[in-house]
Amino acid sequence: MDLDLGTTLIGAVSVVICVAPFVLVTRSVKKKEKAMLRSLSNFADQDNCKIHEHEYVGDFIIGMDTNKKAVFFYKEEKGATEKLSVNLKDVKNCKVSKIGKSVRKNGKVEQTVERIELVFNTNPSASQDIVFELFNSQNNLQLNGELQTAETWANKVNGIV
């Protein structure tokens, strides 16, 4: 079976056209993750900490200095940045707060998630609880792993405190 040059060329161009968007999106996500990690690391450097483990999810990154037992949060959304940190020696426990409402639709009750927060309950000596807002339905249309990330980090923190 002989393929002529034109058919081979059309096939090669078709493959490139189909694959290129996936490659470009992946590169863009990796580039944004590196930039967010750099920003988180710079924020941690202000407290003389280093990020040993981190997790990037869309518009935020969360990381921890396992030696100094500190957690850092960096979020970029709509041109604004939010930077928060918590020293785990001031924390009693950490919990996931899933805030939503029930909506009746076609005779069925559906739960909608409006916010997902990681709440650090602090000792009485510390000023107040610290809240990392991972998801807000006013800013994001759908969940993208924020609940799983919150549960993972709550377990990590509770394993340390």
Phi and psi in degrees as GROMACS dihedral restraints (atoms count N, CA, C in turn):
[ dihedral_restraints ]
;  ai    aj    ak    al  type     phi  dphi    fc
    3     4     5     6     1   -96.9    20    10
    4     5     6     7     1   129.1    20    10
    6     7     8     9     1  -104.0    20    10
    7     8     9    10     1   133.0    20    10
    9    10    11    12     1   -86.7    20    10
   10    11    12    13     1   167.7    20    10
   12    13    14    15     1   -59.9    20    10
   13    14    15    16     1   -37.9    20    10
   15    16    17    18     1   -64.1    20    10
   16    17    18    19     1   -42.9    20    10
   18    19    20    21     1   -66.0    20    10
   19    20    21    22     1   -42.2    20    10
   21    22    23    24     1   -62.7    20    10
   22    23    24    25     1   -42.9    20    10
   24    25    26    27     1   -64.3    20    10
   25    26    27    28     1   -44.4    20    10
   27    28    29    30     1   -62.9    20    10
   28    29    30    31     1   -41.5    20    10
   30    31    32    33     1   -62.6    20    10
   31    32    33    34     1   -44.6    20    10
   33    34    35    36     1   -64.8    20    10
   34    35    36    37     1   -43.2    20    10
   36    37    38    39     1   -64.7    20    10
   37    38    39    40     1   -40.1    20    10
   39    40    41    42     1   -61.6    20    10
   40    41    42    43     1   -42.8    20    10
   42    43    44    45     1   -63.0    20    10
   43    44    45    46     1   -44.4    20    10
   45    46    47    48     1   -62.3    20    10
   46    47    48    49     1   -42.7    20    10
   48    49    50    51     1   -64.5    20    10
   49    50    51    52     1   -37.1    20    10
   51    52    53    54     1   -74.6    20    10
   52    53    54    55     1   -36.1    20    10
   54    55    56    57     1   -86.1    20    10
   55    56    57    58     1   -31.3    20    10
   57    58    59    60     1   -54.0    20    10
   58    59    60    61     1   -45.5    20    10
   60    61    62    63     1   -59.9    20    10
   61    62    63    64     1   -39.3    20    10
   63    64    65    66     1   -65.4    20    10
   64    65    66    67     1   -41.1    20    10
   66    67    68    69     1   -65.1    20    10
   67    68    69    70     1   -44.2    20    10
   69    70    71    72     1   -65.4    20    10
   70    71    72    73     1   -41.5    20    10
   72    73    74    75     1   -65.5    20    10
   73    74    75    76     1   -44.0    20    10
   75    76    77    78     1   -60.9    20    10
   76    77    78    79     1   -43.9    20    10
   78    79    80    81     1   -63.3    20    10
   79    80    81    82     1   -40.2    20    10
   81    82    83    84     1   -63.9    20    10
   82    83    84    85     1   -42.9    20    10
   84    85    86    87     1   -64.4    20    10
   85    86    87    88     1   -44.5    20    10
   87    88    89    90     1   -62.9    20    10
   88    89    90    91     1   -39.5    20    10
   90    91    92    93     1   -64.5    20    10
   91    92    93    94     1   -42.8    20    10
   93    94    95    96     1   -66.6    20    10
   94    95    96    97     1   -40.1    20    10
   96    97    98    99     1   -61.5    20    10
   97    98    99   100     1   -42.6    20    10
   99   100   101   102     1   -62.5    20    10
  100   101   102   103     1   -41.9    20    10
  102   103   104   105     1   -64.7    20    10
  103   104   105   106     1   -42.4    20    10
  105   106   107   108     1   -66.3    20    10
  106   107   108   109     1   -40.4    20    10
  108   109   110   111     1   -64.4    20    10
  109   110   111   112     1   -38.1    20    10
  111   112   113   114     1   -63.3    20    10
  112   113   114   115     1   -43.3    20    10
  114   115   116   117     1   -64.8    20    10
  115   116   117   118     1   -41.4    20    10
  117   118   119   120     1   -64.7    20    10
  118   119   120   121     1   -42.1    20    10
  120   121   122   123     1   -64.3    20    10
  121   122   123   124     1   -40.4    20    10
  123   124   125   126     1   -63.2    20    10
  124   125   126   127     1   -39.4    20    10
  126   127   128   129     1   -64.9    20    10
  127   128   129   130     1   -42.6    20    10
  129   130   131   132     1   -66.2    20    10
  130   131   132   133     1   -35.1    20    10
  132   133   134   135     1   -59.4    20    10
  133   134   135   136     1   -29.6    20    10
  135   136   137   138     1   -63.4    20    10
  136   137   138   139     1   -26.3    20    10
  138   139   140   141     1  -102.6    20    10
  139   140   141   142     1    17.1    20    10
  141   142   143   144     1    56.4    20    10
  142   143   144   145     1    42.0    20    10
  144   145   146   147     1  -119.3    20    10
  145   146   147   148     1   160.7    20    10
  147   148   149   150     1  -124.3    20    10
  148   149   150   151     1   144.5    20    10
  150   151   152   153     1   -85.4    20    10
  151   152   153   154     1   114.7    20    10
  153   154   155   156     1   -95.6    20    10
  154   155   156   157     1   -33.0    20    10
  156   157   158   159     1  -141.0    20    10
  157   158   159   160     1   147.2    20    10
  159   160   161   162     1  -150.6    20    10
  160   161   162   163     1   166.2    20    10
  162   163   164   165     1  -144.0    20    10
  163   164   165   166     1   130.2    20    10
  165   166   167   168     1  -108.8    20    10
  166   167   168   169     1   129.0    20    10
  168   169   170   171     1  -138.2    20    10
  169   170   171   172     1    99.8    20    10
  171   172   173   174     1    60.2    20    10
  172   173   174   175     1   -93.7    20    10
  174   175   176   177     1  -107.0    20    10
  175   176   177   178     1     7.7    20    10
  177   178   179   180     1  -142.9    20    10
  178   179   180   181     1   162.0    20    10
  180   181   182   183     1  -139.0    20    10
  181   182   183   184     1   140.4    20    10
  183   184   185   186     1  -126.7    20    10
  184   185   186   187     1   138.7    20    10
  186   187   188   189     1  -147.2    20    10
  187   188   189   190     1   166.3    20    10
  189   190   191   192     1  -138.8    20    10
  190   191   192   193     1   140.4    20    10
  192   193   194   195     1   -95.1    20    10
  193   194   195   196     1   106.0    20    10
  195   196   197   198     1   -72.5    20    10
  196   197   198   199     1   -23.9    20    10
  198   199   200   201     1   -74.8    20    10
  199   200   201   202     1   -47.7    20    10
  201   202   203   204     1   -92.8    20    10
  202   203   204   205     1     0.2    20    10
  204   205   206   207     1    52.8    20    10
  205   206   207   208     1    61.9    20    10
  207   208   209   210     1  -133.7    20    10
  208   209   210   211     1   142.7    20    10
  210   211   212   213     1  -115.1    20    10
  211   212   213   214     1   137.4    20    10
  213   214   215   216     1  -123.6    20    10
  214   215   216   217     1   146.0    20    10
  216   217   218   219     1  -134.1    20    10
  217   218   219   220     1   133.2    20    10
  219   220   221   222     1  -136.6    20    10
  220   221   222   223     1   126.7    20    10
  222   223   224   225     1  -134.6    20    10
  223   224   225   226     1   134.3    20    10
  225   226   227   228     1  -118.8    20    10
  226   227   228   229     1   124.0    20    10
  228   229   230   231     1  -152.5    20    10
  229   230   231   232     1   129.0    20    10
  231   232   233   234     1    52.7    20    10
  232   233   234   235     1    44.4    20    10
  234   235   236   237     1    80.2    20    10
  235   236   237   238     1    -8.7    20    10
  237   238   239   240     1  -102.7    20    10
  238   239   240   241     1   147.6    20    10
  240   241   242   243     1  -118.0    20    10
  241   242   243   244     1   147.5    20    10
  243   244   245   246     1  -127.0    20    10
  244   245   246   247     1   127.1    20    10
  246   247   248   249     1  -125.4    20    10
  247   248   249   250     1   124.4    20    10
  249   250   251   252     1  -137.1    20    10
  250   251   252   253     1   150.2    20    10
  252   253   254   255     1  -142.6    20    10
  253   254   255   256     1   156.5    20    10
  255   256   257   258     1  -143.4    20    10
  256   257   258   259     1   132.9    20    10
  258   259   260   261     1   -89.2    20    10
  259   260   261   262     1   122.1    20    10
  261   262   263   264     1   -69.8    20    10
  262   263   264   265     1   -13.1    20    10
  264   265   266   267     1   -70.8    20    10
  265   266   267   268     1   -18.0    20    10
  267   268   269   270     1   -94.8    20    10
  268   269   270   271     1     2.8    20    10
  270   271   272   273     1  -105.9    20    10
  271   272   273   274     1   132.0    20    10
  273   274   275   276     1   -82.0    20    10
  274   275   276   277     1   -47.3    20    10
  276   277   278   279     1  -160.4    20    10
  277   278   279   280     1   173.3    20    10
  279   280   281   282     1  -132.9    20    10
  280   281   282   283     1   137.4    20    10
  282   283   284   285     1  -139.1    20    10
  283   284   285   286     1   158.6    20    10
  285   286   287   288     1   -93.5    20    10
  286   287   288   289     1   129.7    20    10
  288   289   290   291     1  -111.4    20    10
  289   290   291   292     1   115.6    20    10
  291   292   293   294     1  -110.1    20    10
  292   293   294   295     1   108.2    20    10
  294   295   296   297     1  -104.4    20    10
  295   296   297   298     1   126.9    20    10
  297   298   299   300     1  -154.9    20    10
  298   299   300   301     1  -168.1    20    10
  300   301   302   303     1  -147.1    20    10
  301   302   303   304     1   159.7    20    10
  303   304   305   306     1   -95.7    20    10
  304   305   306   307     1   135.3    20    10
  306   307   308   309     1  -126.2    20    10
  307   308   309   310     1   130.3    20    10
  309   310   311   312     1   -88.8    20    10
  310   311   312   313     1   123.7    20    10
  312   313   314   315     1  -138.8    20    10
  313   314   315   316     1   118.7    20    10
  315   316   317   318     1    54.7    20    10
  316   317   318   319     1    40.6    20    10
  318   319   320   321     1    80.1    20    10
  319   320   321   322     1    -1.5    20    10
  321   322   323   324     1  -111.7    20    10
  322   323   324   325     1   147.2    20    10
  324   325   326   327     1   -96.9    20    10
  325   326   327   328     1   123.3    20    10
  327   328   329   330     1  -115.5    20    10
  328   329   330   331     1   140.1    20    10
  330   331   332   333     1   -92.3    20    10
  331   332   333   334     1   129.6    20    10
  333   334   335   336     1  -114.6    20    10
  334   335   336   337     1   143.2    20    10
  336   337   338   339     1   -97.1    20    10
  337   338   339   340     1   124.4    20    10
  339   340   341   342     1  -100.1    20    10
  340   341   342   343     1   -37.0    20    10
  342   343   344   345     1  -147.4    20    10
  343   344   345   346     1   148.6    20    10
  345   346   347   348     1  -127.7    20    10
  346   347   348   349     1   126.7    20    10
  348   349   350   351     1  -128.8    20    10
  349   350   351   352     1   150.1    20    10
  351   352   353   354     1  -106.1    20    10
  352   353   354   355     1   113.1    20    10
  354   355   356   357     1  -107.2    20    10
  355   356   357   358     1   122.9    20    10
  357   358   359   360     1  -100.0    20    10
  358   359   360   361     1   108.1    20    10
  360   361   362   363     1   -80.6    20    10
  361   362   363   364     1   120.1    20    10
  363   364   365   366     1   -96.4    20    10
  364   365   366   367     1   163.0    20    10
  366   367   368   369     1   -66.5    20    10
  367   368   369   370     1   157.1    20    10
  369   370   371   372     1   -57.4    20    10
  370   371   372   373     1   -27.9    20    10
  372   373   374   375     1   -69.4    20    10
  373   374   375   376     1   -26.2    20    10
  375   376   377   378     1   -80.4    20    10
  376   377   378   379     1   159.8    20    10
  378   379   380   381     1   -67.3    20    10
  379   380   381   382     1   -54.9    20    10
  381   382   383   384     1  -159.4    20    10
  382   383   384   385     1   169.9    20    10
  384   385   386   387     1   -65.2    20    10
  385   386   387   388     1   150.6    20    10
  387   388   389   390     1  -111.8    20    10
  388   389   390   391     1   133.1    20    10
  390   391   392   393     1  -122.8    20    10
  391   392   393   394     1   126.0    20    10
  393   394   395   396     1  -101.8    20    10
  394   395   396   397     1   114.9    20    10
  396   397   398   399     1   -86.5    20    10
  397   398   399   400     1   109.5    20    10
  399   400   401   402     1   -88.3    20    10
  400   401   402   403     1   -30.6    20    10
  402   403   404   405     1  -144.2    20    10
  403   404   405   406     1   138.8    20    10
  405   406   407   408     1  -141.0    20    10
  406   407   408   409     1   122.3    20    10
  408   409   410   411     1   -64.7    20    10
  409   410   411   412     1   -17.3    20    10
  411   412   413   414     1   -73.9    20    10
  412   413   414   415     1   -23.0    20    10
  414   415   416   417     1  -106.0    20    10
  415   416   417   418     1   -27.6    20    10
  417   418   419   420     1  -123.1    20    10
  418   419   420   421     1   143.5    20    10
  420   421   422   423     1   -80.0    20    10
  421   422   423   424     1   -36.1    20    10
  423   424   425   426     1  -145.5    20    10
  424   425   426   427     1   160.6    20    10
  426   427   428   429     1   -69.3    20    10
  427   428   429   430     1   146.0    20    10
  429   430   431   432     1  -138.7    20    10
  430   431   432   433     1    48.3    20    10
  432   433   434   435     1    92.7    20    10
  433   434   435   436     1     5.8    20    10
  435   436   437   438     1   -65.3    20    10
  436   437   438   439     1   -38.7    20    10
  438   439   440   441     1   -65.1    20    10
  439   440   441   442     1   -44.3    20    10
  441   442   443   444     1   -64.4    20    10
  442   443   444   445     1   -40.0    20    10
  444   445   446   447     1   -62.8    20    10
  445   446   447   448     1   -44.4    20    10
  447   448   449   450     1   -61.1    20    10
  448   449   450   451     1   -44.5    20    10
  450   451   452   453     1   -64.7    20    10
  451   452   453   454     1   -41.4    20    10
  453   454   455   456     1   -60.4    20    10
  454   455   456   457     1   -47.7    20    10
  456   457   458   459     1   -72.4    20    10
  457   458   459   460     1   -33.3    20    10
  459   460   461   462     1   -62.9    20    10
  460   461   462   463     1   -41.6    20    10
  462   463   464   465     1   -65.0    20    10
  463   464   465   466     1   -41.4    20    10
  465   466   467   468     1   -60.6    20    10
  466   467   468   469     1   -48.4    20    10
  468   469   470   471     1   -65.8    20    10
  469   470   471   472     1   -45.5    20    10
  471   472   473   474     1   -65.3    20    10
  472   473   474   475     1   -25.0    20    10
  474   475   476   477     1   -72.0    20    10
  475   476   477   478     1   -20.5    20    10
  477   478   479   480     1   -95.6    20    10
  478   479   480   481     1   -41.9    20    10
